[in-house]
């Protein structure tokens, strides 16, 4: 990376972090370019050198957050998605600690991102971001369980909204409970045990 690329990257990173900080305080429609520039310590001309609109900055920020998020998972996407068709049904429940712990650690370490997403779901594209999860993971799993296609959106909504509600409450409490505790709560809500294996 040469000096100008490094300077561009640092400015973009500052803008991303500033946007996330402001989104914790207010809705996107009340954030101005002037305020963003002032908080980030950059000129308006620098902003317009990087972005045409605040929406461009939002899109860049979401991409940065998604890259960070994926780096928390030990497995590559192909490993997770590649062999869904050949797995046994008992392996198709992805609400396991293997997947929950990295997800919850990321949330805990990026609380302001998630608080901003819950405060501004439309501008942070919170629900459209679940498209890949629905299409590549939840859809094929529900198909393997022979859930009728017309019913699948209901199952997906229950799954996603339920976990989101737990995460939202955890954030409201400033993520005070340990990640392992929240993972256990989510697991028990999604897959309640009958008690027979706790003898």
Order of alpha helices (4+ residues) and beta strands (2+ residues): alpha-alpha-alpha-alpha-alpha-alpha-alpha-alpha-alpha-alpha
